[in-house]
Amino acid sequence: MRLNHLALAVRDIERSRRFYEKHFGFGAGPASEYPDDTVIIRDADRFDLALHPDPDPRKMPDFSHFGFACPDGAAVNQRLDLLTAEGVPIVERYDEPRFSSFKCLDPDGYVIEVYWEPA
């Protein structure tokens, strides 16, 4: 058994869809659209990201976040440079010999961690 999807309430589905497709590898295959206006996009590993319209997504506790693992620290830094150049808010950064990480905000303020740590 493995975790297979994440559902997010978002203000603007198309804005969020573009963000996750552009920066985090979603968009592998056609999106699924449902009568309640939920749109599900997938990545190459078949992880589903369900985006559901909500004019007022709820504030989550400060600790809440979700993360994307990178193969090494250089990949973390490359993603950081790309997101910074795109104007994506960076809210935290760690760069240590055995752990590299940063956290950014998506268009609705969800915290996303991009990280590497050796196995």
Biopython code that builds the backbone (N, CA, C, O; Angstrom):
import numpy as np
from Bio.PDB.StructureBuilder import StructureBuilder

atoms = [
    (1, "MET", "N", (0.837, -1.167, 0.000)),
    (1, "MET", "CA", (0.000, 0.000, 0.000)),
    (1, "MET", "C", (0.891, 1.242, 0.000)),
    (1, "MET", "O", (1.943, 1.257, 0.639)),
    (2, "ARG", "N", (0.467, 2.276, -0.715)),
    (2, "ARG", "CA", (1.226, 3.521, -0.736)),
    (2, "ARG", "C", (0.268, 4.689, -0.839)),
    (2, "ARG", "O", (-0.862, 4.544, -1.306)),
    (3, "LEU", "N", (0.727, 5.837, -0.403)),
    (3, "LEU", "CA", (-0.064, 7.058, -0.532)),
    (3, "LEU", "C", (-0.195, 7.376, -2.013)),
    (3, "LEU", "O", (0.801, 7.368, -2.735)),
    (4, "ASN", "N", (-1.408, 7.656, -2.476)),
    (4, "ASN", "CA", (-1.654, 7.776, -3.898)),
    (4, "ASN", "C", (-2.221, 9.115, -4.348)),
    (4, "ASN", "O", (-2.173, 9.424, -5.539)),
    (5, "HIS", "N", (-2.760, 9.925, -3.427)),
    (5, "HIS", "CA", (-3.287, 11.204, -3.876)),
    (5, "HIS", "C", (-3.336, 12.225, -2.751)),
    (5, "HIS", "O", (-3.273, 11.905, -1.564)),
    (6, "LEU", "N", (-3.451, 13.458, -3.185)),
    (6, "LEU", "CA", (-3.588, 14.600, -2.294)),
    (6, "LEU", "C", (-4.696, 15.464, -2.868)),
    (6, "LEU", "O", (-4.715, 15.742, -4.067)),
    (7, "ALA", "N", (-5.615, 15.888, -2.019)),
    (7, "ALA", "CA", (-6.706, 16.754, -2.451)),
    (7, "ALA", "C", (-6.521, 18.142, -1.841)),
    (7, "ALA", "O", (-6.345, 18.279, -0.630)),
    (8, "LEU", "N", (-6.564, 19.157, -2.685)),
    (8, "LEU", "CA", (-6.394, 20.537, -2.235)),
    (8, "LEU", "C", (-7.579, 21.392, -2.658)),
    (8, "LEU", "O", (-8.040, 21.314, -3.797)),
    (9, "ALA", "N", (-8.062, 22.200, -1.740)),
    (9, "ALA", "CA", (-9.054, 23.219, -2.070)),
    (9, "ALA", "C", (-8.289, 24.421, -2.610)),
    (9, "ALA", "O", (-7.345, 24.892, -1.974)),
    (10, "VAL", "N", (-8.688, 24.923, -3.779)),
    (10, "VAL", "CA", (-7.972, 26.025, -4.416)),
    (10, "VAL", "C", (-8.950, 27.091, -4.904)),
    (10, "VAL", "O", (-10.101, 26.797, -5.227)),
    (11, "ARG", "N", (-8.472, 28.325, -4.950)),
    (11, "ARG", "CA", (-9.315, 29.427, -5.425)),
    (11, "ARG", "C", (-9.531, 29.382, -6.937)),
    (11, "ARG", "O", (-10.623, 29.683, -7.421)),
    (12, "ASP", "N", (-8.499, 29.008, -7.676)),
    (12, "ASP", "CA", (-8.544, 29.041, -9.133)),
    (12, "ASP", "C", (-7.891, 27.758, -9.650)),
    (12, "ASP", "O", (-6.670, 27.613, -9.605)),
    (13, "ILE", "N", (-8.702, 26.847, -10.133)),
    (13, "ILE", "CA", (-8.192, 25.535, -10.564)),
    (13, "ILE", "C", (-7.155, 25.670, -11.670)),
    (13, "ILE", "O", (-6.102, 25.037, -11.602)),
    (14, "GLU", "N", (-7.426, 26.473, -12.678)),
    (14, "GLU", "CA", (-6.481, 26.579, -13.797)),
    (14, "GLU", "C", (-5.141, 27.172, -13.350)),
    (14, "GLU", "O", (-4.088, 26.728, -13.807)),
    (15, "ARG", "N", (-5.172, 28.166, -12.468)),
    (15, "ARG", "CA", (-3.919, 28.744, -11.960)),
    (15, "ARG", "C", (-3.121, 27.680, -11.206)),
    (15, "ARG", "O", (-1.917, 27.539, -11.418)),
    (16, "SER", "N", (-3.789, 26.936, -10.329)),
    (16, "SER", "CA", (-3.104, 25.892, -9.560)),
    (16, "SER", "C", (-2.631, 24.771, -10.470)),
    (16, "SER", "O", (-1.533, 24.245, -10.283)),
    (17, "ARG", "N", (-3.434, 24.402, -11.443)),
    (17, "ARG", "CA", (-3.037, 23.349, -12.379)),
    (17, "ARG", "C", (-1.763, 23.744, -13.121)),
    (17, "ARG", "O", (-0.829, 22.948, -13.220)),
    (18, "ARG", "N", (-1.721, 24.970, -13.641)),
    (18, "ARG", "CA", (-0.515, 25.438, -14.346)),
    (18, "ARG", "C", (0.701, 25.416, -13.425)),
    (18, "ARG", "O", (1.784, 25.009, -13.844)),
    (19, "PHE", "N", (0.534, 25.852, -12.165)),
    (19, "PHE", "CA", (1.626, 25.888, -11.204)),
    (19, "PHE", "C", (2.196, 24.484, -10.988)),
    (19, "PHE", "O", (3.409, 24.299, -11.083)),
    (20, "TYR", "N", (1.357, 23.501, -10.703)),
    (20, "TYR", "CA", (1.835, 22.146, -10.411)),
    (20, "TYR", "C", (2.350, 21.434, -11.659)),
    (20, "TYR", "O", (3.271, 20.623, -11.565)),
    (21, "GLU", "N", (1.784, 21.718, -12.803)),
    (21, "GLU", "CA", (2.305, 21.129, -14.029)),
    (21, "GLU", "C", (3.667, 21.716, -14.379)),
    (21, "GLU", "O", (4.580, 20.986, -14.766)),
    (22, "LYS", "N", (3.803, 23.012, -14.248)),
    (22, "LYS", "CA", (5.048, 23.680, -14.619)),
    (22, "LYS", "C", (6.194, 23.368, -13.664)),
    (22, "LYS", "O", (7.315, 23.117, -14.106)),
    (23, "HIS", "N", (5.927, 23.380, -12.365)),
    (23, "HIS", "CA", (7.013, 23.300, -11.394)),
    (23, "HIS", "C", (7.202, 21.939, -10.730)),
    (23, "HIS", "O", (8.266, 21.682, -10.165)),
    (24, "PHE", "N", (6.194, 21.055, -10.783)),
    (24, "PHE", "CA", (6.294, 19.813, -10.020)),
    (24, "PHE", "C", (5.926, 18.560, -10.806)),
    (24, "PHE", "O", (5.617, 17.532, -10.204)),
    (25, "GLY", "N", (5.951, 18.621, -12.119)),
    (25, "GLY", "CA", (5.861, 17.422, -12.937)),
    (25, "GLY", "C", (4.479, 16.805, -13.095)),
    (25, "GLY", "O", (4.371, 15.653, -13.515)),
    (26, "PHE", "N", (3.431, 17.533, -12.772)),
    (26, "PHE", "CA", (2.096, 16.982, -13.000)),
    (26, "PHE", "C", (1.685, 17.243, -14.438)),
    (26, "PHE", "O", (2.246, 18.111, -15.106)),
    (27, "GLY", "N", (0.706, 16.488, -14.908)),
    (27, "GLY", "CA", (0.241, 16.642, -16.273)),
    (27, "GLY", "C", (0.564, 15.448, -17.142)),
    (27, "GLY", "O", (0.380, 15.504, -18.358)),
    (28, "ALA", "N", (1.047, 14.353, -16.539)),
    (28, "ALA", "CA", (1.330, 13.138, -17.301)),
    (28, "ALA", "C", (0.008, 12.460, -17.624)),
    (28, "ALA", "O", (-0.587, 11.811, -16.763)),
    (29, "GLY", "N", (-0.445, 12.605, -18.839)),
    (29, "GLY", "CA", (-1.725, 12.031, -19.230)),
    (29, "GLY", "C", (-2.846, 13.036, -19.063)),
    (29, "GLY", "O", (-2.653, 14.117, -18.507)),
    (30, "PRO", "N", (-4.015, 12.668, -19.549)),
    (30, "PRO", "CA", (-5.137, 13.601, -19.476)),
    (30, "PRO", "C", (-5.639, 13.781, -18.042)),
    (30, "PRO", "O", (-5.567, 12.867, -17.221)),
    (31, "ALA", "N", (-6.143, 14.968, -17.768)),
    (31, "ALA", "CA", (-6.744, 15.245, -16.463)),
    (31, "ALA", "C", (-8.130, 14.611, -16.409)),
    (31, "ALA", "O", (-8.777, 14.421, -17.440)),
    (32, "SER", "N", (-8.573, 14.291, -15.215)),
    (32, "SER", "CA", (-9.933, 13.813, -15.004)),
    (32, "SER", "C", (-10.747, 14.958, -14.432)),
    (32, "SER", "O", (-10.303, 15.647, -13.513)),
    (33, "GLU", "N", (-11.931, 15.160, -14.971)),
    (33, "GLU", "CA", (-12.806, 16.234, -14.503)),
    (33, "GLU", "C", (-14.102, 15.615, -14.014)),
    (33, "GLU", "O", (-14.627, 14.687, -14.628)),
    (34, "TYR", "N", (-14.620, 16.137, -12.896)),
    (34, "TYR", "CA", (-15.789, 15.562, -12.250)),
    (34, "TYR", "C", (-16.913, 16.585, -12.146)),
    (34, "TYR", "O", (-16.657, 17.787, -12.202)),
    (35, "PRO", "N", (-18.161, 16.123, -11.996)),
    (35, "PRO", "CA", (-19.315, 17.023, -11.951)),
    (35, "PRO", "C", (-19.251, 18.091, -10.851)),
    (35, "PRO", "O", (-19.858, 19.152, -10.991)),
    (36, "ASP", "N", (-18.518, 17.822, -9.753)),
    (36, "ASP", "CA", (-18.409, 18.825, -8.679)),
    (36, "ASP", "C", (-17.301, 19.831, -8.957)),
    (36, "ASP", "O", (-16.912, 20.587, -8.066)),
    (37, "ASP", "N", (-16.781, 19.848, -10.206)),
    (37, "ASP", "CA", (-15.724, 20.751, -10.668)),
    (37, "ASP", "C", (-14.327, 20.381, -10.178)),
    (37, "ASP", "O", (-13.388, 21.151, -10.379)),
    (38, "THR", "N", (-14.170, 19.236, -9.547)),
    (38, "THR", "CA", (-12.840, 18.755, -9.172)),
    (38, "THR", "C", (-12.093, 18.333, -10.430)),
    (38, "THR", "O", (-12.661, 17.705, -11.324)),
    (39, "VAL", "N", (-10.813, 18.687, -10.486)),
    (39, "VAL", "CA", (-9.934, 18.270, -11.573)),
    (39, "VAL", "C", (-8.786, 17.490, -10.947)),
    (39, "VAL", "O", (-8.179, 17.942, -9.976)),
    (40, "ILE", "N", (-8.489, 16.321, -11.502)),
    (40, "ILE", "CA", (-7.374, 15.508, -10.999)),
    (40, "ILE", "C", (-6.299, 15.457, -12.068)),
    (40, "ILE", "O", (-6.544, 15.055, -13.206)),
    (41, "ILE", "N", (-5.100, 15.874, -11.677)),
    (41, "ILE", "CA", (-3.932, 15.784, -12.558)),
    (41, "ILE", "C", (-2.981, 14.767, -11.952)),
    (41, "ILE", "O", (-2.999, 14.525, -10.745)),
    (42, "ARG", "N", (-2.147, 14.170, -12.803)),
    (42, "ARG", "CA", (-1.266, 13.096, -12.358)),
    (42, "ARG", "C", (0.178, 13.399, -12.735)),
    (42, "ARG", "O", (0.465, 14.156, -13.662)),
    (43, "ASP", "N", (1.082, 12.766, -11.968)),
    (43, "ASP", "CA", (2.480, 12.841, -12.365)),
    (43, "ASP", "C", (2.870, 11.513, -13.021)),
    (43, "ASP", "O", (2.039, 10.612, -13.141)),
    (44, "ALA", "N", (4.114, 11.394, -13.439)),
    (44, "ALA", "CA", (4.573, 10.199, -14.148)),
    (44, "ALA", "C", (4.495, 8.938, -13.297)),
    (44, "ALA", "O", (4.435, 7.834, -13.837)),
    (45, "ASP", "N", (4.496, 9.086, -11.972)),
    (45, "ASP", "CA", (4.388, 7.932, -11.072)),
    (45, "ASP", "C", (2.932, 7.605, -10.744)),
    (45, "ASP", "O", (2.659, 6.736, -9.916)),
    (46, "ARG", "N", (2.005, 8.297, -11.388)),
    (46, "ARG", "CA", (0.559, 8.099, -11.197)),
    (46, "ARG", "C", (0.077, 8.574, -9.830)),
    (46, "ARG", "O", (-0.908, 8.057, -9.302)),
    (47, "PHE", "N", (0.767, 9.555, -9.259)),
    (47, "PHE", "CA", (0.273, 10.197, -8.041)),
    (47, "PHE", "C", (-0.758, 11.222, -8.491)),
    (47, "PHE", "O", (-0.503, 12.017, -9.396)),
    (48, "ASP", "N", (-1.922, 11.195, -7.854)),
    (48, "ASP", "CA", (-3.017, 12.079, -8.232)),
    (48, "ASP", "C", (-3.067, 13.313, -7.345)),
    (48, "ASP", "O", (-2.971, 13.216, -6.122)),
    (49, "LEU", "N", (-3.217, 14.457, -7.965)),
    (49, "LEU", "CA", (-3.427, 15.708, -7.252)),
    (49, "LEU", "C", (-4.816, 16.204, -7.628)),
    (49, "LEU", "O", (-5.062, 16.614, -8.762)),
    (50, "ALA", "N", (-5.723, 16.156, -6.645)),
    (50, "ALA", "CA", (-7.100, 16.585, -6.876)),
    (50, "ALA", "C", (-7.231, 18.049, -6.478)),
    (50, "ALA", "O", (-6.922, 18.426, -5.347)),
    (51, "LEU", "N", (-7.690, 18.864, -7.410)),
    (51, "LEU", "CA", (-7.886, 20.291, -7.176)),
    (51, "LEU", "C", (-9.387, 20.563, -7.173)),
    (51, "LEU", "O", (-10.082, 20.272, -8.146)),
    (52, "HIS", "N", (-9.870, 21.114, -6.090)),
    (52, "HIS", "CA", (-11.305, 21.369, -5.949)),
    (52, "HIS", "C", (-11.530, 22.854, -5.677)),
    (52, "HIS", "O", (-10.862, 23.431, -4.819)),
    (53, "PRO", "N", (-12.467, 23.481, -6.400)),
    (53, "PRO", "CA", (-12.673, 24.917, -6.208)),
    (53, "PRO", "C", (-13.259, 25.241, -4.843)),
    (53, "PRO", "O", (-14.178, 24.578, -4.361)),
    (54, "ASP", "N", (-12.703, 26.272, -4.241)),
    (54, "ASP", "CA", (-13.179, 26.762, -2.949)),
    (54, "ASP", "C", (-12.773, 28.233, -2.879)),
    (54, "ASP", "O", (-11.581, 28.536, -2.940)),
    (55, "PRO", "N", (-13.721, 29.146, -2.753)),
    (55, "PRO", "CA", (-13.365, 30.568, -2.735)),
    (55, "PRO", "C", (-12.573, 30.985, -1.502)),
    (55, "PRO", "O", (-12.004, 32.077, -1.480)),
    (56, "ASP", "N", (-12.524, 30.142, -0.480)),
    (56, "ASP", "CA", (-11.820, 30.487, 0.753)),
    (56, "ASP", "C", (-11.147, 29.257, 1.357)),
    (56, "ASP", "O", (-11.604, 28.743, 2.378)),
    (57, "PRO", "N", (-10.040, 28.768, 0.723)),
    (57, "PRO", "CA", (-9.348, 27.613, 1.302)),
    (57, "PRO", "C", (-8.978, 27.901, 2.754)),
    (57, "PRO", "O", (-8.540, 29.002, 3.087)),
    (58, "ARG", "N", (-9.158, 26.915, 3.598)),
    (58, "ARG", "CA", (-8.913, 27.088, 5.028)),
    (58, "ARG", "C", (-7.428, 27.166, 5.366)),
    (58, "ARG", "O", (-6.600, 26.510, 4.735)),
    (59, "LYS", "N", (-7.113, 27.962, 6.353)),
    (59, "LYS", "CA", (-5.733, 28.077, 6.847)),
    (59, "LYS", "C", (-5.351, 26.775, 7.518)),
    (59, "LYS", "O", (-6.100, 26.249, 8.342)),
    (60, "MET", "N", (-4.206, 26.263, 7.173)),
    (60, "MET", "CA", (-3.706, 25.042, 7.788)),
    (60, "MET", "C", (-2.699, 25.422, 8.873)),
    (60, "MET", "O", (-2.130, 26.513, 8.834)),
    (61, "PRO", "N", (-2.479, 24.536, 9.833)),
    (61, "PRO", "CA", (-1.463, 24.814, 10.865)),
    (61, "PRO", "C", (-0.088, 25.039, 10.220)),
    (61, "PRO", "O", (0.199, 24.502, 9.151)),
    (62, "ASP", "N", (0.752, 25.835, 10.880)),
    (62, "ASP", "CA", (2.064, 26.182, 10.329)),
    (62, "ASP", "C", (2.908, 24.968, 9.956)),
    (62, "ASP", "O", (3.661, 25.024, 8.984)),
    (63, "PHE", "N", (2.800, 23.874, 10.707)),
    (63, "PHE", "CA", (3.612, 22.687, 10.433)),
    (63, "PHE", "C", (3.169, 21.965, 9.158)),
    (63, "PHE", "O", (3.977, 21.268, 8.545)),
    (64, "SER", "N", (1.927, 22.111, 8.751)),
    (64, "SER", "CA", (1.394, 21.360, 7.611)),
    (64, "SER", "C", (2.113, 21.733, 6.324)),
    (64, "SER", "O", (2.300, 22.908, 6.009)),
    (65, "HIS", "N", (2.511, 20.697, 5.590)),
    (65, "HIS", "CA", (3.152, 20.874, 4.291)),
    (65, "HIS", "C", (3.193, 19.516, 3.601)),
    (65, "HIS", "O", (2.896, 18.490, 4.212)),
    (66, "PHE", "N", (3.558, 19.518, 2.343)),
    (66, "PHE", "CA", (3.821, 18.275, 1.631)),
    (66, "PHE", "C", (5.096, 18.474, 0.846)),
    (66, "PHE", "O", (5.471, 19.605, 0.537)),
    (67, "GLY", "N", (5.778, 17.363, 0.516)),
    (67, "GLY", "CA", (7.109, 17.503, -0.038)),
    (67, "GLY", "C", (7.375, 16.683, -1.284)),
    (67, "GLY", "O", (6.717, 15.678, -1.557)),
    (68, "PHE", "N", (8.372, 17.154, -2.034)),
    (68, "PHE", "CA", (8.861, 16.477, -3.221)),
    (68, "PHE", "C", (10.342, 16.187, -3.014)),
    (68, "PHE", "O", (11.128, 17.101, -2.767)),
    (69, "ALA", "N", (10.723, 14.918, -3.113)),
    (69, "ALA", "CA", (12.116, 14.513, -2.936)),
    (69, "ALA", "C", (12.892, 14.685, -4.239)),
    (69, "ALA", "O", (12.375, 14.434, -5.327)),
    (70, "CYS", "N", (14.135, 15.114, -4.105)),
    (70, "CYS", "CA", (15.045, 15.255, -5.241)),
    (70, "CYS", "C", (16.160, 14.219, -5.114)),
    (70, "CYS", "O", (16.417, 13.725, -4.017)),
    (71, "PRO", "N", (16.829, 13.882, -6.225)),
    (71, "PRO", "CA", (17.878, 12.863, -6.174)),
    (71, "PRO", "C", (19.159, 13.316, -5.476)),
    (71, "PRO", "O", (19.942, 12.481, -5.022)),
    (72, "ASP", "N", (19.382, 14.638, -5.385)),
    (72, "ASP", "CA", (20.594, 15.139, -4.733)),
    (72, "ASP", "C", (20.410, 16.622, -4.396)),
    (72, "ASP", "O", (19.422, 17.247, -4.783)),
    (73, "GLY", "N", (21.391, 17.170, -3.662)),
    (73, "GLY", "CA", (21.321, 18.567, -3.256)),
    (73, "GLY", "C", (21.372, 19.534, -4.427)),
    (73, "GLY", "O", (20.764, 20.603, -4.378)),
    (74, "ALA", "N", (22.094, 19.166, -5.479)),
    (74, "ALA", "CA", (22.174, 20.035, -6.657)),
    (74, "ALA", "C", (20.793, 20.203, -7.300)),
    (74, "ALA", "O", (20.448, 21.290, -7.763)),
    (75, "ALA", "N", (20.022, 19.141, -7.326)),
    (75, "ALA", "CA", (18.671, 19.218, -7.896)),
    (75, "ALA", "C", (17.776, 20.124, -7.052)),
    (75, "ALA", "O", (16.931, 20.842, -7.586)),
    (76, "VAL", "N", (17.965, 20.087, -5.734)),
    (76, "VAL", "CA", (17.208, 20.992, -4.860)),
    (76, "VAL", "C", (17.558, 22.437, -5.206)),
    (76, "VAL", "O", (16.672, 23.281, -5.347)),
    (77, "ASN", "N", (18.844, 22.715, -5.342)),
    (77, "ASN", "CA", (19.285, 24.084, -5.657)),
    (77, "ASN", "C", (18.802, 24.535, -7.031)),
    (77, "ASN", "O", (18.443, 25.699, -7.205)),
    (78, "GLN", "N", (18.789, 23.630, -8.007)),
    (78, "GLN", "CA", (18.283, 23.975, -9.339)),
    (78, "GLN", "C", (16.805, 24.347, -9.276)),
    (78, "GLN", "O", (16.377, 25.320, -9.896)),
    (79, "ARG", "N", (16.022, 23.562, -8.518)),
    (79, "ARG", "CA", (14.591, 23.848, -8.397)),
    (79, "ARG", "C", (14.371, 25.164, -7.659)),
    (79, "ARG", "O", (13.480, 25.940, -8.005)),
    (80, "LEU", "N", (15.201, 25.409, -6.630)),
    (80, "LEU", "CA", (15.115, 26.670, -5.891)),
    (80, "LEU", "C", (15.379, 27.854, -6.823)),
    (80, "LEU", "O", (14.639, 28.838, -6.800)),
    (81, "ASP", "N", (16.420, 27.763, -7.636)),
    (81, "ASP", "CA", (16.742, 28.839, -8.578)),
    (81, "ASP", "C", (15.594, 29.079, -9.556)),
    (81, "ASP", "O", (15.248, 30.225, -9.840)),
    (82, "LEU", "N", (15.007, 28.002, -10.067)),
    (82, "LEU", "CA", (13.907, 28.113, -11.015)),
    (82, "LEU", "C", (12.697, 28.791, -10.378)),
    (82, "LEU", "O", (12.127, 29.717, -10.954)),
    (83, "LEU", "N", (12.305, 28.330, -9.192)),
    (83, "LEU", "CA", (11.133, 28.899, -8.527)),
    (83, "LEU", "C", (11.370, 30.347, -8.109)),
    (83, "LEU", "O", (10.469, 31.180, -8.210)),
    (84, "THR", "N", (12.579, 30.648, -7.641)),
    (84, "THR", "CA", (12.910, 32.018, -7.271)),
    (84, "THR", "C", (12.803, 32.939, -8.492)),
    (84, "THR", "O", (12.251, 34.036, -8.408)),
    (85, "ALA", "N", (13.338, 32.478, -9.622)),
    (85, "ALA", "CA", (13.280, 33.271, -10.852)),
    (85, "ALA", "C", (11.834, 33.499, -11.309)),
    (85, "ALA", "O", (11.537, 34.507, -11.950)),
    (86, "GLU", "N", (10.950, 32.577, -10.986)),
    (86, "GLU", "CA", (9.542, 32.690, -11.350)),
    (86, "GLU", "C", (8.757, 33.543, -10.354)),
    (86, "GLU", "O", (7.574, 33.811, -10.561)),
    (87, "GLY", "N", (9.416, 33.968, -9.273)),
    (87, "GLY", "CA", (8.739, 34.799, -8.285)),
    (87, "GLY", "C", (7.915, 34.026, -7.268)),
    (87, "GLY", "O", (7.097, 34.611, -6.558)),
    (88, "VAL", "N", (8.124, 32.714, -7.193)),
    (88, "VAL", "CA", (7.408, 31.902, -6.206)),
    (88, "VAL", "C", (7.977, 32.226, -4.820)),
    (88, "VAL", "O", (9.194, 32.202, -4.636)),
    (89, "PRO", "N", (7.115, 32.527, -3.846)),
    (89, "PRO", "CA", (7.617, 32.863, -2.499)),
    (89, "PRO", "C", (8.351, 31.689, -1.843)),
    (89, "PRO", "O", (7.813, 30.587, -1.736)),
    (90, "ILE", "N", (9.577, 31.942, -1.409)),
    (90, "ILE", "CA", (10.378, 30.953, -0.671)),
    (90, "ILE", "C", (10.288, 31.353, 0.800)),
    (90, "ILE", "O", (10.579, 32.497, 1.149)),
    (91, "VAL", "N", (9.883, 30.413, 1.669)),
    (91, "VAL", "CA", (9.632, 30.764, 3.063)),
    (91, "VAL", "C", (10.614, 30.131, 4.050)),
    (91, "VAL", "O", (10.611, 30.473, 5.233)),
    (92, "GLU", "N", (11.447, 29.218, 3.574)),
    (92, "GLU", "CA", (12.417, 28.565, 4.467)),
    (92, "GLU", "C", (13.472, 27.886, 3.608)),
    (92, "GLU", "O", (13.194, 27.441, 2.495)),
    (93, "ARG", "N", (14.703, 27.812, 4.149)),
    (93, "ARG", "CA", (15.771, 27.150, 3.394)),
    (93, "ARG", "C", (16.794, 26.540, 4.342)),
    (93, "ARG", "O", (17.181, 27.161, 5.332)),
    (94, "TYR", "N", (17.229, 25.324, 4.036)),
    (94, "TYR", "CA", (18.305, 24.637, 4.750)),
    (94, "TYR", "C", (19.267, 24.083, 3.721)),
    (94, "TYR", "O", (18.845, 23.495, 2.726)),
    (95, "ASP", "N", (20.547, 24.264, 3.951)),
    (95, "ASP", "CA", (21.554, 23.685, 3.067)),
    (95, "ASP", "C", (22.697, 23.191, 3.941)),
    (95, "ASP", "O", (23.602, 23.942, 4.303)),
    (96, "GLU", "N", (22.628, 21.914, 4.268)),
    (96, "GLU", "CA", (23.614, 21.285, 5.140)),
    (96, "GLU", "C", (24.247, 20.116, 4.397)),
    (96, "GLU", "O", (23.698, 19.676, 3.387)),
    (97, "PRO", "N", (25.373, 19.602, 4.854)),
    (97, "PRO", "CA", (26.028, 18.507, 4.127)),
    (97, "PRO", "C", (25.144, 17.273, 3.907)),
    (97, "PRO", "O", (25.268, 16.609, 2.878)),
    (98, "ARG", "N", (24.257, 16.957, 4.854)),
    (98, "ARG", "CA", (23.452, 15.746, 4.726)),
    (98, "ARG", "C", (21.955, 16.037, 4.604)),
    (98, "ARG", "O", (21.128, 15.145, 4.795)),
    (99, "PHE", "N", (21.612, 17.279, 4.286)),
    (99, "PHE", "CA", (20.205, 17.630, 4.105)),
    (99, "PHE", "C", (20.125, 18.963, 3.383)),
    (99, "PHE", "O", (20.750, 19.942, 3.789)),
    (100, "SER", "N", (19.355, 18.988, 2.317)),
    (100, "SER", "CA", (19.132, 20.228, 1.579)),
    (100, "SER", "C", (17.637, 20.363, 1.368)),
    (100, "SER", "O", (16.976, 19.415, 0.944)),
    (101, "SER", "N", (17.101, 21.540, 1.662)),
    (101, "SER", "CA", (15.659, 21.710, 1.613)),
    (101, "SER", "C", (15.287, 23.176, 1.475)),
    (101, "SER", "O", (16.010, 24.065, 1.927)),
    (102, "PHE", "N", (14.147, 23.409, 0.841)),
    (102, "PHE", "CA", (13.515, 24.719, 0.925)),
    (102, "PHE", "C", (12.014, 24.509, 0.901)),
    (102, "PHE", "O", (11.513, 23.483, 0.441)),
    (103, "LYS", "N", (11.317, 25.500, 1.404)),
    (103, "LYS", "CA", (9.860, 25.478, 1.368)),
    (103, "LYS", "C", (9.391, 26.713, 0.619)),
    (103, "LYS", "O", (9.917, 27.812, 0.792)),
    (104, "CYS", "N", (8.378, 26.497, -0.222)),
    (104, "CYS", "CA", (7.795, 27.585, -0.990)),
    (104, "CYS", "C", (6.280, 27.538, -0.831)),
    (104, "CYS", "O", (5.731, 26.605, -0.244)),
    (105, "LEU", "N", (5.623, 28.549, -1.357)),
    (105, "LEU", "CA", (4.165, 28.621, -1.288)),
    (105, "LEU", "C", (3.562, 28.444, -2.673)),
    (105, "LEU", "O", (4.063, 28.988, -3.657)),
    (106, "ASP", "N", (2.481, 27.678, -2.734)),
    (106, "ASP", "CA", (1.751, 27.571, -3.997)),
    (106, "ASP", "C", (0.804, 28.773, -4.105)),
    (106, "ASP", "O", (0.767, 29.596, -3.190)),
    (107, "PRO", "N", (0.043, 28.896, -5.189)),
    (107, "PRO", "CA", (-0.808, 30.083, -5.358)),
    (107, "PRO", "C", (-1.854, 30.291, -4.262)),
    (107, "PRO", "O", (-2.341, 31.408, -4.086)),
    (108, "ASP", "N", (-2.206, 29.237, -3.523)),
    (108, "ASP", "CA", (-3.189, 29.374, -2.444)),
    (108, "ASP", "C", (-2.553, 29.398, -1.066)),
    (108, "ASP", "O", (-3.263, 29.392, -0.060)),
    (109, "GLY", "N", (-1.223, 29.426, -1.003)),
    (109, "GLY", "CA", (-0.536, 29.517, 0.276)),
    (109, "GLY", "C", (-0.187, 28.181, 0.906)),
    (109, "GLY", "O", (0.297, 28.150, 2.038)),
    (110, "TYR", "N", (-0.419, 27.068, 0.202)),
    (110, "TYR", "CA", (0.006, 25.771, 0.737)),
    (110, "TYR", "C", (1.530, 25.719, 0.730)),
    (110, "TYR", "O", (2.176, 26.201, -0.200)),
    (111, "VAL", "N", (2.090, 25.128, 1.777)),
    (111, "VAL", "CA", (3.536, 25.041, 1.909)),
    (111, "VAL", "C", (4.018, 23.744, 1.256)),
    (111, "VAL", "O", (3.522, 22.656, 1.551)),
    (112, "ILE", "N", (4.995, 23.891, 0.365)),
    (112, "ILE", "CA", (5.588, 22.761, -0.350)),
    (112, "ILE", "C", (7.062, 22.701, -0.004)),
    (112, "ILE", "O", (7.775, 23.700, -0.101)),
    (113, "GLU", "N", (7.514, 21.526, 0.401)),
    (113, "GLU", "CA", (8.940, 21.337, 0.678)),
    (113, "GLU", "C", (9.575, 20.584, -0.482)),
    (113, "GLU", "O", (9.024, 19.595, -0.967)),
    (114, "VAL", "N", (10.721, 21.048, -0.919)),
    (114, "VAL", "CA", (11.551, 20.361, -1.913)),
    (114, "VAL", "C", (12.830, 20.012, -1.175)),
    (114, "VAL", "O", (13.479, 20.894, -0.613)),
    (115, "TYR", "N", (13.206, 18.727, -1.170)),
    (115, "TYR", "CA", (14.296, 18.324, -0.297)),
    (115, "TYR", "C", (15.102, 17.157, -0.842)),
    (115, "TYR", "O", (14.678, 16.448, -1.755)),
    (116, "TRP", "N", (16.283, 16.983, -0.249)),
    (116, "TRP", "CA", (17.137, 15.822, -0.478)),
    (116, "TRP", "C", (17.784, 15.472, 0.857)),
    (116, "TRP", "O", (18.235, 16.344, 1.600)),
    (117, "GLU", "N", (17.817, 14.198, 1.133)),
    (117, "GLU", "CA", (18.624, 13.675, 2.229)),
    (117, "GLU", "C", (19.055, 12.274, 1.811)),
    (117, "GLU", "O", (18.281, 11.549, 1.186)),
    (118, "PRO", "N", (20.283, 11.887, 2.151)),
    (118, "PRO", "CA", (20.760, 10.574, 1.725)),
    (118, "PRO", "C", (19.950, 9.451, 2.374)),
    (118, "PRO", "O", (19.419, 9.594, 3.475)),
    (119, "ALA", "N", (19.878, 8.356, 1.669)),
    (119, "ALA", "CA", (19.139, 7.193, 2.178)),
    (119, "ALA", "C", (19.823, 6.569, 3.374)),
    (119, "ALA", "O", (19.331, 5.582, 3.921)),
]
sb = StructureBuilder()
sb.init_structure("model")
sb.init_model(0)
sb.init_chain("A")
sb.init_seg("    ")
for serial, (resi, resn, name, xyz) in enumerate(atoms, 1):
    if name == "N":
        sb.init_residue(resn, " ", resi, " ")
    sb.init_atom(name, np.array(xyz, "f"), 0.0, 1.0, " ", f" {name:<3s}", serial, name[0])
structure = sb.get_structure()
